[in-house]
Amino acid sequence: MEETDINNRRYYSLMVLGIILPFLLTPFLSFIFISADQSFTYRLVCSRFLIWGVFGLMLLHARYAEVQKFLLWDEEPYGISFYIVAVVGLYLLILASGMVAQIPYLLGFREKNAMMHKMQEVMRQYPLLLVFTAFTAGVTEEFIFRGYIISRLSLFFSNKYLPILISALLFMAVHLGYHNISELIFTFLFGLIFGYHYQKYRNLKVLIIVHILVDLIATLPRVHHR
């Protein structure tokens, strides 16, 4: 019985480590490979590859440390009608979230999102970087924040909504670098909507598709306008 308890504690400790791993690895790898004297374009491109590196290390952690699948929940298969309805429905919900996120601006909070403006300028010059950035965010963030984190948090809490809430807060936290309250509100709502959808339907593919579309569509008009 004692050995079983030790194995259980080790198992859950490794999953907690996996949950905080991206928040430990990202700044560590950034410190090694990125410096302030490098061009913004280089830092942006390098940061995208570092995200893939973190994702790869998490895959290894799940496989060799936890000794289990990265996605604890099997993907549920659906027909084409599900994907059409889900893509449209999720996109409309994200659009509504973007409107809600503008409330601080309407109340007079005029924050300058310098980071986003710099990213848009670089992507205007390098359209392929826009596609790569959207694809990177869509795949890695959905696998990590929905696929990995929510399924593991669900083992810790009997309340099924707490994993969604915690995952949404963590998703919001990784966007603190934008220093923009509207962006934080938007990413929190984004995390809640996608987290609930994943928990209910157990399908990550549709979330990846919508996430990529959201990033592309939200950025493209600004790129062409400028």
For each residue, the residues with C-beta under 8 A, 3 or more apart:
1: 4 5
2: 5 6
3: 6 7
4: 1 7 8
5: 1 2 8 9
6: 2 3 9 10
7: 3 4 10 11
8: 4 5 11 12
9: 5 6 12 13
10: 6 7 13 14
11: 7 8 14 15 66
12: 8 9 15 16 155 156
13: 9 10 16 17
14: 10 11 17 18 61 65 66
15: 11 12 18 19 66 152 155
16: 12 13 19 20
17: 13 14 20 21 61 65
18: 14 15 21 58 61 62 65 66 148 152
19: 15 16 148 149 152 153 170
20: 16 17 23 24
21: 17 18 24 25 54 57 58 61
22: 25 26 54 58 144 174
23: 20 26 27 170 173 174
24: 20 21 27 28
25: 21 22 28 29 53 54 57
26: 22 23 29 30 50 51 54 174
27: 23 24 30 31
28: 24 25 31 32
29: 25 26 32 33 50 53 54
30: 26 27 33 34 47 50
31: 27 28 34
32: 28 29
33: 29 30 46 50
34: 30 31 38 43 46 47 50
35: 38
36:
37:
38: 34 35 42 43 46
39: 42 43
40: 43 44 118 122
41: 44 45 122 125 126
42: 38 39 45 46
43: 34 38 39 40 46 47
44: 40 41 47 48 119 122 129 133
45: 41 42 48 49 129
46: 33 34 38 42 43 49 50
47: 30 34 43 44 50 51
48: 44 45 51 52 132 133 136
49: 45 46 52 53
50: 26 29 30 33 34 46 47 53 54
51: 26 47 48 54 55 136 137 140
52: 48 49 55 56 136 140
53: 25 29 49 50 56 57
54: 21 22 25 26 29 50 51 57 58 140
55: 51 52 58 59 139 140 143 144
56: 52 53 59 60
57: 21 25 53 54 60 61
58: 18 21 22 54 55 61 62 70 144 148
59: 55 56 62 63 70
60: 56 57 63 64 65
61: 14 17 18 21 57 58 64 65 66
62: 18 58 59 65 66 68 69 70 148
63: 59 60 66 67 70
64: 60 61 67
65: 14 17 18 60 61 62
66: 11 14 15 18 61 62 63
67: 63 64
68: 62 72
69: 62 72
70: 58 59 62 63 143 147 148
71: 74 75 143 147 148 151 204
72: 68 69 151 152 155
73: 147 151 202
74: 71 202
75: 71 202 203 204 205
76: 201 202 203
77:
78: 82 83 86 201 203 206
79: 82 83
80: 83 84
81: 84 85
82: 78 79 85 86 201 203 206
83: 78 79 80 86 87 205 206 209
84: 80 81 87 88
85: 81 82 88 89
86: 78 82 83 89 90 197 201 203 206 210
87: 83 84 90 91 206 209 210 213
88: 84 85 91 92
89: 85 86 92 93
90: 86 87 93 94 193 194 197 206 207 210
91: 87 88 94 95 210 213 214
92: 88 89 95 96
93: 89 90 96 97 193
94: 90 91 97 98 190 193 210 214
95: 91 92 98 99
96: 92 93 99 100
97: 93 94 100 101 186 189 190 193
98: 94 95 101 102 186 218
99: 95 96 102
100: 96 97 103 185 186 189
101: 97 98 104 182 183 185 186 189
102: 98 99 105 106 182
103: 100 106 107 185
104: 101 107 109 111 181 182 185
105: 102 108 109 110 111 182
106: 102 103
107: 103 104
108: 105
109: 104 105 181 182
110: 105
111: 104 105 179 180 181 182
112: 117
113: 116 117 178 179 180 183
114: 117 118 179
115: 118 119 177 178 179
116: 113 119 120 178 180 183
117: 112 113 114 120 121
118: 40 114 115 121 122
119: 44 115 116 122 123 133
120: 116 117 123 124 219 222 223 226
121: 117 118 124 125 226
122: 40 41 44 118 119 125 126 129
123: 119 120 126 127 129 130 133 219 223
124: 120 121 127 223 226
125: 41 121 122
126: 41 122 123 129 130
127: 123 124 130 131 223
128: 131 132
129: 44 45 122 123 126 132 133
130: 123 126 127 133 134 216 219 220 223
131: 127 128 134 135 216
132: 48 128 129 135 136
133: 44 48 119 123 129 130 136 137 215
134: 130 131 137 138 212 215 216 219
135: 131 132 138 139 212
136: 48 51 52 132 133 139 140
137: 51 133 134 140 141 211 212 215
138: 134 135 141 142 208 209 211 212 215
139: 55 135 136 142 143 208 212
140: 51 52 54 55 136 137 143 144
141: 137 138 144 145 171 211
142: 138 139 145 146 147 194 204 207 208 211
143: 55 70 71 139 140 146 147 148 204
144: 22 55 58 140 141 147 148 149
145: 141 142 148 149 150 167 170 171 191 194 195
146: 142 143 149 150 167 194 195 198 204 207
147: 70 71 73 142 143 144 150 151 198 204
148: 18 19 58 62 70 71 143 144 145 151 152
149: 19 144 145 146 152 153 163 166 167 170
150: 145 146 147 153 154 163 164 167 195 198 199
151: 71 72 73 147 148 154 155
152: 15 18 19 72 148 149 155 156
153: 19 149 150 156 157 162 163 166 167
154: 150 151 157 160 163 199
155: 12 15 72 151 152
156: 12 152 153 163
157: 153 154 160 162 163
158:
159: 162
160: 154 157 163 164 199
161: 164 165
162: 153 157 159 165 166
163: 149 150 153 154 156 157 160 166 167 195 199
164: 150 160 161 167 168 191 192 195 196 199
165: 161 162 168 169 192 195
166: 149 153 162 163 169 170
167: 145 146 149 150 153 163 164 170 171 191 195
168: 164 165 171 172 188 189 190 191 192 195
169: 165 166 172 173 188 191
170: 19 23 145 149 166 167 173 174 191
171: 141 145 167 168 174 175 187 188 190 191
172: 168 169 175 176 184 187 188 191
173: 23 169 170 176
174: 22 23 26 170 171 177
175: 171 172 178 183 184 187
176: 172 173 179 184
177: 115 174
178: 113 115 116 175 183 184
179: 111 113 114 115 176
180: 111 113 116 183 184
181: 104 109 111 184 185
182: 101 102 104 105 109 111 185 186
183: 101 113 116 175 178 180 186 187
184: 172 175 176 178 180 181 187 188
185: 100 101 103 104 181 182 188 189
186: 97 98 100 101 182 183 189 190
187: 171 172 175 183 184 190 191
188: 168 169 171 172 184 185 191 192
189: 97 100 101 168 185 186 192 193
190: 94 97 168 171 186 187 193 194 214
191: 145 164 167 168 169 170 171 172 187 188 194 195
192: 164 165 168 188 189 195 196
193: 90 93 94 97 189 190 196 197
194: 90 142 145 146 190 191 197 198 207 210 211
195: 145 146 150 163 164 165 167 168 191 192 198 199
196: 164 192 193 199 200
197: 86 90 193 194 200 201 206 207
198: 146 147 150 194 195 201 202 203 204 207
199: 150 154 160 163 164 195 196 202
200: 196 197
201: 76 78 82 86 197 198 206
202: 73 74 75 76 198 199
203: 75 76 78 82 86 198 206 207
204: 71 75 142 143 146 147 198 207 208
205: 75 83 208 209
206: 78 82 83 86 87 90 197 201 203 209 210
207: 90 142 146 194 197 198 203 204 210 211
208: 138 139 142 204 205 211 212
209: 83 87 138 205 206 212 213
210: 86 87 90 91 94 194 206 207 213 214
211: 137 138 141 142 194 207 208 214 215
212: 134 135 137 138 139 208 209 215 216
213: 87 91 209 210 216 217
214: 91 94 190 210 211 217 218
215: 133 134 137 138 211 212 218 219
216: 130 131 134 212 213 219 220
217: 213 214 220 221
218: 98 214 215 221 222
219: 120 123 130 134 215 216 222 223
220: 130 216 217 223 224
221: 217 218 224 225
222: 120 218 219 225 226
223: 120 123 124 127 130 219 220 226
224: 220 221
225: 221 222
226: 120 121 124 222 223
